[in-house]
């Protein structure tokens, strides 16, 4: 009986440690395999992988940004915006995060915040969202 218990503990230790041995880079690579150039082929799985990255490296702005994209694909507006917020807190000049967060706000009727983000993206060098929002009468 003692040998059986030792064997079970060794097996559990092996699987436990193997799961925790994956690095943030490993999880990023897994998430990257789900990106087809425009969207995640499996956004739920991408969120799972990117959440592992965030647990291992909570200051990794790109992980929050990419997870926000996956949340957007799933229609989870509040979670998406929260992750864009965190990405911007960690990397205040992340142009694409302002564009995406602004577009998300505008798509959900939050013109004030959407226009602020569009203007900030314009200050950072990309005025496409701001110009489009002005043309549609959303921003002035």
C-alpha positions in Angstrom: 0.0 0.0 0.0 2.8 2.4 0.8 4.4 1.8 -2.6 1.1 2.6 -4.3 0.8 5.9 -2.4 4.3 6.9 -3.2 3.7 6.1 -6.9 0.5 8.1 -6.9 2.3 11.1 -5.3 5.1 10.9 -7.8 2.7 10.9 -10.7 0.7 13.8 -9.3 3.9 15.7 -8.7 5.0 15.1 -12.3 1.7 16.4 -13.7 1.5 19.3 -11.3 5.0 20.5 -12.0 4.7 20.1 -15.7 1.6 22.3 -15.8 3.4 25.0 -13.8 6.6 24.8 -15.8 5.2 26.6 -18.8 6.5 30.1 -19.0 4.7 33.3 -20.0 6.4 33.0 -23.4 5.0 29.5 -23.8 1.5 30.7 -23.2 2.0 33.7 -25.5 3.1 31.3 -28.3 0.0 29.2 -27.7 -2.3 32.2 -28.0 -0.4 33.3 -31.1 -1.2 30.0 -32.8 -4.9 31.0 -32.5 -4.4 34.3 -34.3 -5.2 34.2 -38.0 -4.1 37.7 -38.8 -7.5 39.3 -38.2 -9.1 37.5 -35.2 -8.7 34.6 -32.8 -9.9 31.3 -34.3 -10.8 30.2 -30.7 -11.2 33.4 -28.6 -12.2 31.4 -25.4 -9.0 29.4 -25.6 -7.0 32.6 -26.3 -8.5 34.2 -23.2 -7.4 31.1 -21.2 -3.9 31.2 -22.5 -3.5 35.0 -22.1 -4.9 34.8 -18.5 -2.0 32.4 -17.8 0.4 35.0 -19.2 -1.1 37.7 -17.0 -0.9 35.5 -13.9 2.8 34.9 -14.6 3.6 38.5 -15.8 0.9 40.9 -14.5 2.7 43.9 -16.1 2.6 42.4 -19.6 0.6 45.1 -21.4 0.4 43.1 -24.6 -1.4 40.2 -22.9 -4.1 42.5 -21.6 -4.4 44.1 -25.1 -4.7 40.7 -26.9 -7.1 39.4 -24.3 -9.3 42.5 -24.8 -9.4 41.6 -28.5 -10.6 38.1 -27.7 -13.2 39.5 -25.2 -14.4 41.8 -28.0 -14.9 38.8 -30.3 -17.1 37.2 -27.7 -19.1 40.4 -27.2 -17.9 40.9 -23.7 -17.7 44.7 -23.9 -17.0 45.4 -20.2 -14.2 42.9 -19.9 -12.7 44.1 -23.2 -12.7 47.7 -22.0 -11.2 46.7 -18.7 -8.3 44.9 -20.4 -7.7 47.9 -22.8 -7.7 50.1 -19.7 -5.0 48.0 -18.0 -2.9 47.8 -21.2 -3.0 51.6 -21.4 -2.2 52.0 -17.7 0.9 49.8 -18.2 1.9 51.2 -21.6 0.4 54.7 -22.0 1.5 55.2 -25.6 0.0 51.9 -26.9 -1.7 53.5 -29.9 -3.7 50.5 -31.0 -5.2 50.1 -27.6 -6.6 53.6 -27.8 -8.0 52.9 -31.3 -9.6 49.6 -30.3 -10.9 50.9 -27.0 -12.3 54.0 -28.7 -13.9 51.9 -31.4 -15.4 49.6 -28.8 -16.8 52.5 -26.9 -18.3 54.1 -30.0 -19.8 50.8 -31.1 -21.6 50.6 -27.7 -22.9 54.2 -27.6 -20.3 55.6 -25.3 -19.5 58.6 -27.6 -17.7 60.7 -24.9 -15.1 58.1 -24.0 -14.9 56.8 -27.6 -14.1 60.3 -28.9 -11.5 60.9 -26.1 -9.7 57.7 -27.2 -10.0 58.6 -30.9 -8.4 62.0 -30.1 -5.6 60.4 -28.1 -4.9 58.0 -30.9 -4.8 60.9 -33.3 -2.3 62.7 -31.0 -0.2 59.5 -31.0 -0.2 59.5 -34.8 -3.3 57.7 -36.2 -6.3 59.9 -36.9 -8.4 57.3 -38.8 -10.8 56.6 -36.0 -11.2 60.2 -35.1 -11.8 61.3 -38.7 -14.3 58.5 -39.2 -16.1 59.4 -36.0 -16.2 63.1 -37.0 -17.6 62.1 -40.4 -20.4 60.2 -38.7 -21.1 63.1 -36.4 -20.0 61.2 -33.3 -17.1 63.4 -32.4 -16.3 67.1 -32.9 
